[in-house]
Every structure is written in structure tokens, then in C-alpha cells.
Amino acid sequence: MKASNFITDNFILQTEVARELYHSYAKDLPIIDYHNHLSAKEIAENKPVKNISEAWLKGDHYKWRAMRANGIEEIYITGSATSNKEKFLKWAQTVPYTLRNPLFHWNQLELKRYFGVDDILQPSNAEEIYEKCNAILEDRTPAQLLEDMKVEVVCTTDDPTDDLRYHQEIAKSDFFTKVFPTFRPDTLLLIENGTYLNYLEKLATCVGFKIDSIEALLKAIDERIEFFNDNGCRLSDYGISGAFAYIGFNEEEVALIFKNRLKGESLSELDTQKFRSAVLLHLGKKYHEKKWVQQYHLGVIRNNNDHLQNTVGADAGCDSIGDYTMIDSLSKYLNALSSTNQLAKTITYNLNPSQNETFATMMGNFQNSDCPGKMQWGSAWWFLDQKDGIENQINCLSNMGLLSRFVGMLTDSRSFLSFPRHEYFRRILCNLLGEDVERGLVPDDIEFLGKMVQDICYYNAKNYFDFN
């Protein structure tokens, strides 16, 4: 493959209007990354990253899947017996084969933006690029890498039992980037798990009282929400594998279900769903009370490959798009909260693209005057955050809702080098609008379109989330 990089100033931008929108309105905006999986500990400690493999390949299941598809042995992907350099060289061997996969675009954008590398990574230049990147990373800390990309806000993903000490340390720092926790109560809801009782003991230690009833559990949840709120949290999240299920329940039966679980008894699927529904409803009401934004990542089927999960561990890269019927349950859940005027700002993300219109129209059912765009159908997520998926999400939202009120892109990433994905999104957005102008579908009003682009890329999120 020719080494010359194709990432030019006008990458993706096919029209003059698209170029003006991107370069004059979108390019220099700060980034609000309101959902990711970065480590608050690594940000707080702020030690130089030093190695490109650590920063780029560790925990990145996108790259892992590509390397496996290219026939790379697992020892060079997640194994501990190989060096960082060996892993990087195996990734470089894979890169040319990722052509037309979003990894090819992301890979080159990240090399260019962080390291000034214009050549396409491949075996012939891998060692040279490896050394160049490491020389730069030798002096670059996580906080500096975030500032390099003008990342104004980062929202991590955190368990309710987290002590948030690293967020507290960051809050006292002079970092350019503000880092806030996100309340992710998935483990609280997974009552059927064999480790659930151990988790309750951990939660009890956090709150200082025994969790021996459903009332005690809900009290513990409330205390942890209060603690998170005091430490800057303004978002929650949900990302349990399988179908979202919300069914009717009464308090007495949920109390009995929880008591039975505390005794070590097994629960039926119906019991599990009733318990989860009760806790979800309680959580939703608390989020509204605290003026938080609630997020729901729906439609993933996780851990499909038992052998890989047993060998590598959790988040091994064997998750995929699920095929679930769940919109009726989501409707009932949102309606239950809306009926008592306790529905918080809500963002839903679906992983199955066949359900795009379903989700987009569902969110429109519950819009009201609380704020513009209160109910958001979120950005193209996970397997869909590539060019086609982003374009499909933008087009569907345009047809079914108000694109102008969209809160925009997020990385959902574990890497400090992933923030050019915001640039990727911005270029795609500007290109779509530019094409509309060229076809005579929207007015050729660059100031109006420019404001729309700026709102979607930055200002809508800034106004939607209460990070102050």
C-alpha cells in the first residue's frame, strides 16, 4: 500500500459548503464527551502514557476483533507474554486489511492528530512509527492528551460502590478537562447473578448499614445517588445485555422476591423482571429528582464466545448486535415515569439498526416543554459509529425528530487517543448538509447552517447537561 496518507484537510468533505461548514464552524469547537470508559485513576495520577501499544491496543476490542479476523494469534492480542512492540507490529500487519472498516479511518486520524504521522501504518513503516509515537508519548500525560483535543468535559462510567476518590482529586486539579462520574447501576439490577449477594455486602460497606430488605436496598441506592450527585455526577447509564424488560409489579411481591434472594433461593425469570422493573422505576424517579440525564444503551448480546471469555476475561470482544423485541417495555417504562411527571431527560441508544425508526419515534412520544430536545435518540453506537451508521442515524433523526436539537457525538471509548472520532462525526455531519445544499434540498444559508452545526457539535450538549 502506498504510504501517503489520504487524510487531507478536506477528508470526507465533498462540497464547498461542507468544507466551509467544517473549517469555519465545527473544526475548532471544544469537545463534550458525555459517555466513555476512560479511567479516572489514570487521569488523576496523570503519568506519561509512554507506550503507543498501551494507549492504543489495551482494552480496545474493536482492534482485537480485527486482529482475530486477520488470523493473528491471541497471544499477540491480549496475551501477557508478548511485548508491547510485538503487539504493535501485529496491529500494523492488520491495518491494511481494515480498509473500508472504520478502524482504517480512525487509525489514520489518530496517528495524524496526535503524532503528526502522515503515512499509512503498515509493516514496512511500523517500527519507525512505533518509535516516533513512543518518543512523543514519553512526555504526554492523559490530561495533556485530552487538552490537545480540546476535550472540555469527560464523563466516565462508574459503579455505585465507587468511592470516586480519583474524581475528587481531579476536581482539585488545574486540568483543562473536567471529569465527572456517571452512575451505572447494572450490577444492582442483576439479582440473578451468582455474585449478587457479595455485591450487596460491598454496597452495605459503602453505606454503613445492613441491606436486609428491599427498603434497605432502595435507601442504599438513594444514598449512593446523593454521594455521586455531590461529586458532580449528572448522568446515569444502563447497559445490561439482553432485552429491556419492564413489567407490572406490586411492592409486596418485590419485597418477597428480594427476601428470597437474600436467603439464597433461585428466582424465576418473571421474579427477576419484576425486581428489575421495581428498581428501574425507583431509579428513574430519583434521576428526575436530581435533574440528571438517564441513558439507556440497549440491544447488545454479550459474551457470545465462552472459550474466549474464559481465556481473556470480561470485555473480550465477543459481543454483537442482538435481535430483541423491547420497544413495548421501553414505552411502558417511560410512560410510567411520565404519568407522575417524574420522567428525567433521557437518551436511548439502540445497537440494532433495523430499530432506528422505532427508537427515534418512541422518544418523540414523550417530548415536552421541560427543555428543547428533552428526549434524545442518541448517536450511532458501538458497531454503528462508522460512516454509514452515523449517516443513517442523522438521516433517521432528521426524518423523525429535530436534528437541530441533537446533543451530538460521544466516544464510548477506553482510549485517550480516541477523540478524533468527534472530528469524524463533524466531518460527516457537515458533508451531509453540504450535499443537501448542492441538491437544493435546504437553503444555501451558511450562517444558519453553521449555527446548526455548532449546536449539534457542542452547544446543545453544553446546554442539555448541567455540568455546572
PLY file of the C-alpha trace (Angstrom):
ply
format ascii 1.0
element vertex 468
property float x
property float y
property float z
element edge 467
property int vertex1
property int vertex2
end_header
0.00 0.00 0.00
1.30 3.48 -0.85
2.44 5.19 2.32
0.93 8.60 1.50
-1.90 9.48 3.87
-5.32 10.24 2.40
-6.39 12.25 5.47
-6.31 15.68 3.83
-7.83 18.90 5.16
-10.96 18.10 3.17
-11.25 14.42 4.08
-14.94 13.37 3.63
-15.96 16.95 2.71
-17.22 16.62 -0.87
-18.65 20.10 -1.47
-17.60 23.70 -0.94
-20.43 24.22 1.54
-19.34 21.15 3.53
-15.79 22.47 3.66
-16.87 25.89 4.84
-19.17 24.42 7.48
-16.44 22.20 8.85
-13.46 24.57 8.72
-15.30 27.74 9.76
-17.86 26.38 12.22
-17.10 22.86 13.50
-13.36 22.25 13.46
-12.22 24.35 16.43
-15.11 23.68 18.84
-14.31 22.07 22.20
-15.48 18.52 22.89
-18.02 17.40 25.47
-17.63 13.63 25.72
-20.58 12.71 27.91
-20.14 8.94 27.78
-16.90 6.97 27.81
-14.99 4.36 29.77
-11.77 6.21 30.49
-10.02 5.57 33.79
-10.41 8.39 36.30
-7.47 6.84 38.16
-5.16 7.25 35.15
-6.31 10.82 34.64
-5.82 11.71 38.31
-2.37 10.12 38.54
-1.52 11.79 35.22
1.61 9.81 34.49
3.11 9.92 30.99
1.44 7.33 28.77
4.84 6.33 27.28
3.80 3.44 25.03
1.53 3.53 21.97
0.50 -0.11 22.43
-0.69 0.55 25.98
-2.62 3.62 24.86
-3.96 2.16 21.63
-4.41 -1.60 21.93
-5.05 -2.30 25.61
-8.77 -2.82 26.12
-9.68 -1.89 22.54
-11.98 -4.70 21.46
-12.54 -3.03 18.07
-8.89 -3.66 17.21
-8.91 -7.06 18.90
-11.77 -8.25 16.68
-9.98 -7.05 13.56
-6.75 -8.78 14.55
-8.60 -12.05 15.18
-10.34 -11.74 11.83
-6.88 -11.32 10.27
-5.72 -14.59 11.83
-3.44 -13.06 14.49
-2.75 -15.39 17.42
-4.43 -14.35 20.67
-1.08 -14.11 22.45
-0.33 -11.01 20.32
-3.74 -9.50 21.02
-4.49 -9.89 24.73
-1.62 -12.12 25.86
0.74 -11.03 28.63
3.74 -12.97 27.36
4.42 -10.73 24.38
5.97 -7.27 24.34
4.18 -4.05 23.52
6.25 -3.74 20.38
5.29 -7.21 19.16
1.60 -6.37 19.63
2.01 -3.09 17.75
3.72 -4.83 14.85
0.88 -7.34 14.65
-1.62 -4.49 14.61
0.37 -2.79 11.83
0.21 -6.06 9.93
-3.59 -5.94 10.24
-4.17 -2.26 9.38
-4.03 -2.60 5.56
-6.70 -5.28 5.79
-9.05 -2.93 7.66
-9.67 -0.89 4.50
-13.38 0.19 4.48
-13.68 -0.70 8.15
-13.97 2.44 10.34
-10.77 1.35 12.09
-8.84 2.34 8.96
-10.13 5.91 9.20
-9.80 6.13 12.99
-6.29 4.68 12.91
-5.03 7.29 10.46
-6.86 10.21 12.08
-5.32 9.35 15.45
-1.83 8.94 14.04
-2.09 12.29 12.25
-3.70 14.33 15.03
-1.68 13.09 17.99
1.64 12.23 16.37
1.83 14.11 13.07
2.19 10.83 11.16
1.08 11.23 7.57
1.92 7.74 6.35
-0.48 4.81 6.42
0.57 2.35 9.11
1.76 -0.98 7.64
4.55 -3.49 8.26
7.12 -1.55 6.20
6.96 1.54 8.43
5.66 0.06 11.68
8.91 0.16 13.66
9.61 3.76 12.67
6.08 4.87 13.60
6.24 2.90 16.85
9.40 4.71 17.92
8.08 8.13 16.86
4.81 7.71 18.78
6.59 6.49 21.90
9.00 9.42 21.80
6.04 11.81 21.83
4.12 9.85 24.48
7.16 9.84 26.75
6.16 13.36 27.80
2.39 13.30 27.24
0.08 12.63 30.16
-3.62 11.75 29.95
-4.58 15.30 30.95
-2.37 16.72 28.21
-3.73 14.35 25.58
-7.26 15.42 26.49
-6.33 19.08 26.34
-4.64 18.53 22.97
-8.06 17.67 21.54
-9.88 20.46 23.43
-11.85 17.95 25.50
-13.74 20.22 27.85
-15.77 17.53 29.66
-15.35 13.78 30.14
-17.98 11.61 31.82
-16.63 8.26 32.97
-18.70 5.15 33.73
-18.77 4.20 37.41
-20.24 1.57 39.69
-22.45 2.81 42.57
-19.92 1.45 45.08
-17.03 3.52 43.66
-15.53 5.89 46.23
-14.90 8.49 43.48
-11.61 9.50 45.09
-9.94 9.99 41.74
-12.74 12.24 40.56
-12.28 14.22 43.76
-8.56 14.55 43.08
-9.19 15.71 39.53
-11.75 18.26 40.75
-8.98 19.87 42.84
-6.55 19.97 39.91
-5.99 22.67 37.33
-6.62 20.32 34.39
-8.26 21.84 31.34
-10.68 18.89 31.18
-13.42 18.47 33.77
-14.06 14.83 34.66
-17.41 13.78 36.09
-18.69 10.34 37.16
-21.69 8.56 35.66
-23.90 6.35 37.83
-24.05 2.87 36.24
-26.21 0.58 38.43
-26.23 -2.51 36.21
-24.79 -4.77 38.91
-27.51 -3.64 41.33
-30.13 -4.87 38.90
-28.60 -8.28 38.12
-30.22 -10.07 41.05
-29.90 -13.43 39.28
-26.08 -13.33 39.25
-24.22 -15.74 41.49
-22.12 -12.87 42.87
-25.10 -10.66 43.73
-25.05 -11.27 47.48
-21.34 -10.46 47.60
-22.07 -7.23 45.78
-24.74 -6.34 48.34
-22.13 -6.77 51.08
-19.86 -4.34 49.24
-22.73 -1.87 48.91
-23.55 -2.27 52.61
-19.97 -1.39 53.50
-20.29 1.81 51.43
-23.47 3.00 53.15
-22.73 1.70 56.64
-25.85 -0.37 57.23
-27.07 -3.89 56.53
-29.09 -4.46 53.38
-31.64 -6.97 54.62
-34.82 -5.75 52.90
-35.96 -4.04 49.73
-36.44 -0.87 51.76
-32.81 -1.00 52.88
-31.68 -1.58 49.29
-33.59 1.44 47.99
-32.27 3.55 50.85
-28.73 2.48 49.96
-29.34 3.39 46.32
-30.61 6.82 47.34
-27.53 7.45 49.48
-25.18 6.49 46.66
-27.05 8.73 44.21
-26.71 11.59 46.69
-22.99 10.86 47.03
-22.50 10.79 43.27
-24.50 13.99 42.90
-22.30 15.73 45.48
-19.29 14.72 43.40
-20.53 16.27 40.17
-22.46 13.36 38.65
-25.25 14.49 36.32
-25.80 11.35 34.28
-26.79 7.74 34.81
-26.48 4.83 32.42
-27.86 1.36 31.82
-26.27 -1.27 29.61
-27.45 -4.75 30.55
-27.23 -7.46 27.91
-30.48 -8.79 26.52
-33.88 -7.24 26.03
-35.02 -4.27 28.10
-37.95 -5.61 30.12
-40.37 -3.56 32.19
-43.44 -5.31 33.57
-46.09 -4.69 36.21
-45.33 -5.41 39.87
-46.54 -4.63 43.36
-44.33 -3.68 46.29
-45.21 -6.68 48.41
-44.18 -9.25 45.81
-40.94 -7.40 45.06
-40.13 -7.35 48.77
-40.67 -11.11 48.91
-38.57 -11.70 45.79
-35.69 -9.78 47.35
-36.06 -11.65 50.67
-35.95 -14.97 48.85
-32.78 -13.96 47.03
-31.17 -12.97 50.34
-31.92 -16.49 51.56
-30.08 -17.90 48.57
-33.15 -19.16 46.77
-33.24 -19.24 42.98
-35.61 -16.88 41.18
-37.78 -17.35 38.12
-37.35 -15.16 35.06
-40.61 -13.43 36.00
-39.29 -12.73 39.51
-36.13 -11.25 38.06
-38.07 -8.99 35.71
-40.38 -7.74 38.45
-37.48 -6.94 40.74
-35.59 -5.17 37.97
-38.68 -3.20 36.97
-39.22 -2.00 40.52
-35.64 -0.85 40.95
-35.61 0.77 37.49
-38.72 2.76 38.32
-37.23 3.89 41.63
-34.01 4.89 39.89
-35.87 6.80 37.19
-37.73 8.85 39.77
-34.51 9.66 41.62
-32.82 10.77 38.40
-35.70 13.16 37.79
-35.47 14.47 41.35
-31.75 15.18 40.92
-32.24 16.67 37.43
-29.90 14.06 35.97
-29.90 12.72 32.42
-30.66 9.00 32.20
-29.05 6.96 29.40
-30.08 3.53 28.14
-27.75 1.51 25.89
-29.98 -1.22 24.50
-29.70 -4.15 22.14
-26.36 -5.87 22.79
-25.86 -9.61 23.17
-22.71 -10.04 25.24
-20.12 -12.78 25.76
-21.12 -15.00 22.85
-17.84 -16.92 22.84
-17.44 -18.84 26.11
-13.95 -20.07 25.28
-12.71 -16.55 24.53
-14.33 -15.07 27.61
-12.91 -17.81 29.84
-9.47 -17.28 28.33
-9.35 -13.48 28.17
-11.97 -12.39 30.72
-14.74 -9.80 30.59
-14.97 -7.38 27.65
-13.00 -9.77 25.47
-14.51 -8.51 22.25
-17.13 -11.20 21.66
-20.25 -9.03 21.93
-22.54 -8.29 18.99
-25.82 -6.81 17.85
-28.82 -8.50 19.45
-32.23 -9.08 17.94
-34.68 -8.27 20.71
-38.27 -7.13 20.97
-38.23 -4.47 23.67
-39.84 -1.25 22.47
-43.14 -2.11 24.21
-41.32 -2.40 27.53
-39.46 0.85 26.93
-42.77 2.55 26.17
-44.32 1.25 29.40
-41.32 2.37 31.43
-41.18 5.88 30.03
-44.96 6.15 30.34
-44.89 5.08 33.99
-42.46 7.88 34.78
-44.24 10.43 32.60
-47.63 9.68 34.15
-46.41 11.01 37.52
-44.40 13.82 35.93
-41.13 12.13 37.01
-39.53 11.47 33.64
-35.98 12.81 33.55
-34.11 13.94 30.45
-33.48 10.69 28.61
-31.11 9.41 25.95
-31.63 5.99 24.37
-29.11 4.23 22.11
-30.03 1.17 20.08
-27.50 -1.25 18.63
-29.72 -2.90 16.05
-30.04 -0.55 13.04
-33.30 -2.21 11.98
-34.84 -0.50 15.02
-33.66 3.04 14.22
-37.08 4.39 13.28
-38.67 2.54 16.19
-36.43 4.20 18.75
-36.49 7.61 17.09
-40.28 7.73 17.09
-40.58 6.37 20.63
-38.53 9.25 22.02
-40.80 11.71 20.25
-43.78 10.42 22.23
-42.52 11.96 25.45
-41.14 15.34 24.41
-42.45 18.30 26.39
-41.65 21.89 27.31
-39.21 20.98 30.13
-36.38 21.73 27.70
-35.73 21.57 23.95
-34.84 18.04 22.91
-35.58 16.59 26.34
-35.94 13.08 24.92
-32.92 12.19 22.79
-32.39 9.30 20.45
-28.64 9.02 20.89
-25.76 8.92 18.47
-24.82 5.86 16.42
-23.42 3.46 18.99
-20.66 0.82 19.04
-20.94 -1.24 15.86
-22.86 1.63 14.26
-20.47 4.53 14.91
-18.97 4.32 11.43
-19.72 6.50 8.40
-22.78 4.60 7.20
-24.16 4.20 10.72
-23.64 7.87 11.58
-25.26 8.98 8.33
-28.21 6.62 8.90
-28.70 7.93 12.45
-28.54 11.57 11.32
-30.95 10.95 8.43
-33.40 8.98 10.56
-33.37 11.57 13.33
-33.91 14.29 10.71
-36.97 12.45 9.41
-38.47 11.51 12.76
-37.42 14.35 15.07
-35.36 17.53 15.22
-31.74 17.08 14.18
-31.11 20.69 15.23
-31.69 19.72 18.88
-29.42 16.67 18.82
-26.73 16.57 21.55
-24.20 15.01 19.21
-21.31 12.60 19.34
-19.52 10.68 22.11
-16.62 8.23 22.03
-17.80 5.38 24.30
-14.08 4.60 24.39
-11.42 3.27 26.75
-8.57 5.04 24.96
-7.14 8.52 25.48
-6.38 8.57 21.74
-9.96 8.16 20.50
-11.12 11.78 20.41
-10.62 12.32 16.66
-13.88 10.36 16.43
-15.56 13.68 17.18
-13.79 15.14 14.16
-15.01 12.15 12.13
-18.60 12.81 13.19
-18.31 16.53 12.50
-16.97 15.95 9.00
-19.78 13.51 8.23
-22.42 15.93 9.53
-21.04 18.85 7.51
-20.78 16.70 4.41
-24.43 15.63 4.63
-25.60 19.21 4.98
-23.33 20.31 2.14
-24.79 17.63 -0.12
-28.30 18.79 0.81
-27.42 22.33 -0.27
-25.94 21.11 -3.55
-29.13 19.16 -4.30
-31.33 22.14 -3.47
-32.92 20.36 -0.50
-32.07 23.01 2.11
-31.39 26.76 1.85
-27.88 27.86 0.92
-27.61 29.91 4.13
-24.16 29.29 5.53
-24.72 31.26 8.76
-27.92 29.38 9.58
-26.38 26.01 8.76
-23.19 26.95 10.59
-25.10 27.68 13.78
-26.93 24.36 13.42
-23.60 22.54 13.07
-22.14 24.30 16.11
-25.20 23.47 18.19
-25.09 19.78 17.30
-21.33 19.50 17.79
-21.10 21.41 21.06
-23.69 23.91 22.29
-26.69 21.56 22.54
-24.73 19.26 24.84
-23.40 22.20 26.84
-26.96 23.41 27.44
-28.51 19.97 27.94
-26.19 18.68 30.67
-26.00 20.53 33.96
-22.24 20.26 34.48
-22.01 23.47 36.48
0 1
1 2
2 3
3 4
4 5
5 6
6 7
7 8
8 9
9 10
10 11
11 12
12 13
13 14
14 15
15 16
16 17
17 18
18 19
19 20
20 21
21 22
22 23
23 24
24 25
25 26
26 27
27 28
28 29
29 30
30 31
31 32
32 33
33 34
34 35
35 36
36 37
37 38
38 39
39 40
40 41
41 42
42 43
43 44
44 45
45 46
46 47
47 48
48 49
49 50
50 51
51 52
52 53
53 54
54 55
55 56
56 57
57 58
58 59
59 60
60 61
61 62
62 63
63 64
64 65
65 66
66 67
67 68
68 69
69 70
70 71
71 72
72 73
73 74
74 75
75 76
76 77
77 78
78 79
79 80
80 81
81 82
82 83
83 84
84 85
85 86
86 87
87 88
88 89
89 90
90 91
91 92
92 93
93 94
94 95
95 96
96 97
97 98
98 99
99 100
100 101
101 102
102 103
103 104
104 105
105 106
106 107
107 108
108 109
109 110
110 111
111 112
112 113
113 114
114 115
115 116
116 117
117 118
118 119
119 120
120 121
121 122
122 123
123 124
124 125
125 126
126 127
127 128
128 129
129 130
130 131
131 132
132 133
133 134
134 135
135 136
136 137
137 138
138 139
139 140
140 141
141 142
142 143
143 144
144 145
145 146
146 147
147 148
148 149
149 150
150 151
151 152
152 153
153 154
154 155
155 156
156 157
157 158
158 159
159 160
160 161
161 162
162 163
163 164
164 165
165 166
166 167
167 168
168 169
169 170
170 171
171 172
172 173
173 174
174 175
175 176
176 177
177 178
178 179
179 180
180 181
181 182
182 183
183 184
184 185
185 186
186 187
187 188
188 189
189 190
190 191
191 192
192 193
193 194
194 195
195 196
196 197
197 198
198 199
199 200
200 201
201 202
202 203
203 204
204 205
205 206
206 207
207 208
208 209
209 210
210 211
211 212
212 213
213 214
214 215
215 216
216 217
217 218
218 219
219 220
220 221
221 222
222 223
223 224
224 225
225 226
226 227
227 228
228 229
229 230
230 231
231 232
232 233
233 234
234 235
235 236
236 237
237 238
238 239
239 240
240 241
241 242
242 243
243 244
244 245
245 246
246 247
247 248
248 249
249 250
250 251
251 252
252 253
253 254
254 255
255 256
256 257
257 258
258 259
259 260
260 261
261 262
262 263
263 264
264 265
265 266
266 267
267 268
268 269
269 270
270 271
271 272
272 273
273 274
274 275
275 276
276 277
277 278
278 279
279 280
280 281
281 282
282 283
283 284
284 285
285 286
286 287
287 288
288 289
289 290
290 291
291 292
292 293
293 294
294 295
295 296
296 297
297 298
298 299
299 300
300 301
301 302
302 303
303 304
304 305
305 306
306 307
307 308
308 309
309 310
310 311
311 312
312 313
313 314
314 315
315 316
316 317
317 318
318 319
319 320
320 321
321 322
322 323
323 324
324 325
325 326
326 327
327 328
328 329
329 330
330 331
331 332
332 333
333 334
334 335
335 336
336 337
337 338
338 339
339 340
340 341
341 342
342 343
343 344
344 345
345 346
346 347
347 348
348 349
349 350
350 351
351 352
352 353
353 354
354 355
355 356
356 357
357 358
358 359
359 360
360 361
361 362
362 363
363 364
364 365
365 366
366 367
367 368
368 369
369 370
370 371
371 372
372 373
373 374
374 375
375 376
376 377
377 378
378 379
379 380
380 381
381 382
382 383
383 384
384 385
385 386
386 387
387 388
388 389
389 390
390 391
391 392
392 393
393 394
394 395
395 396
396 397
397 398
398 399
399 400
400 401
401 402
402 403
403 404
404 405
405 406
406 407
407 408
408 409
409 410
410 411
411 412
412 413
413 414
414 415
415 416
416 417
417 418
418 419
419 420
420 421
421 422
422 423
423 424
424 425
425 426
426 427
427 428
428 429
429 430
430 431
431 432
432 433
433 434
434 435
435 436
436 437
437 438
438 439
439 440
440 441
441 442
442 443
443 444
444 445
445 446
446 447
447 448
448 449
449 450
450 451
451 452
452 453
453 454
454 455
455 456
456 457
457 458
458 459
459 460
460 461
461 462
462 463
463 464
464 465
465 466
466 467
